[in-house]
Amino acid sequence: MTATYALFSGGHDSLVSTHKAMTDGDAEAVVHIDTGIGIPETKEFVHETCDRHGWDLHVVSSDH
């Protein structure tokens, strides 16, 4: 089985591409890569945005 994900860094460009992919049905879920060096507000923005739109969010962390 193949799945397609939208990669959402938390920036404006990735917000637009993620929104388009999720709205058009080109992606099944969203992936955010938590490198551990970003600001906490970015992670919060990603989570809040995905919650607001009902997008399934998967966070990949450098801790795993």
Backbone torsions as a table, in degrees:
resi	resn	phi	psi	omega
1	MET	NA	138.0	179.9
2	THR	-111.8	137.4	176.4
3	ALA	-121.7	148.9	177.8
4	THR	-117.4	131.9	-177.1
5	TYR	-120.7	148.5	171.1
6	ALA	-96.1	130.4	178.9
7	LEU	-91.9	123.4	-174.5
8	PHE	-122.5	105.3	-179.2
9	SER	-79.9	-22.6	-175.9
10	GLY	108.5	-6.6	177.8
11	GLY	-86.0	170.2	-176.6
12	HIS	-63.6	-43.4	-178.8
13	ASP	-63.1	-44.3	-179.1
14	SER	-72.0	-27.1	174.3
15	LEU	-62.0	-45.9	-179.2
16	VAL	-64.7	-46.4	-178.3
17	SER	-68.2	-36.5	177.1
18	THR	-66.1	-45.2	179.1
19	HIS	-59.0	-44.9	179.8
20	LYS	-63.9	-46.9	-178.9
21	ALA	-62.2	-41.7	-178.7
22	MET	-73.8	-38.4	179.9
23	THR	-69.1	-40.3	-178.4
24	ASP	-81.3	-6.7	-179.6
25	GLY	80.8	15.6	179.7
26	ASP	-80.1	-15.2	178.4
27	ALA	-133.3	148.2	-179.5
28	GLU	-92.2	-27.0	-176.2
29	ALA	-156.5	173.7	-177.8
30	VAL	-113.3	140.4	174.7
31	VAL	-119.2	131.9	173.2
32	HIS	-119.4	128.4	178.5
33	ILE	-98.0	114.1	179.4
34	ASP	-92.7	101.0	-176.9
35	THR	-79.6	-12.2	-179.1
36	GLY	88.5	-3.6	-179.0
37	ILE	-112.4	-2.2	-179.4
38	GLY	-81.1	170.3	178.5
39	ILE	-83.5	147.9	-178.4
40	PRO	-57.9	-31.2	-179.2
41	GLU	-63.0	-30.9	179.1
42	THR	-66.9	-47.3	179.0
43	LYS	-60.9	-42.0	178.6
44	GLU	-62.6	-43.1	178.8
45	PHE	-61.3	-44.3	-179.9
46	VAL	-61.3	-48.5	-179.5
47	HIS	-62.4	-46.8	-179.0
48	GLU	-63.4	-40.6	-179.7
49	THR	-64.6	-45.5	179.6
50	CYS	-65.7	-40.3	176.4
51	ASP	-61.0	-46.0	-177.1
52	ARG	-61.3	-37.3	-177.6
53	HIS	-93.1	-6.0	-179.2
54	GLY	74.6	25.9	180.0
55	TRP	-86.3	138.0	176.4
56	ASP	-74.1	118.1	-175.2
57	LEU	-108.5	132.0	173.2
58	HIS	-118.9	124.6	179.3
59	VAL	-106.0	124.6	175.4
60	VAL	-103.1	126.0	-175.2
61	SER	-115.7	149.9	176.5
62	SER	-69.4	-11.7	178.7
63	ASP	-76.3	-15.4	-175.2
64	HIS	-100.8	NA	NA
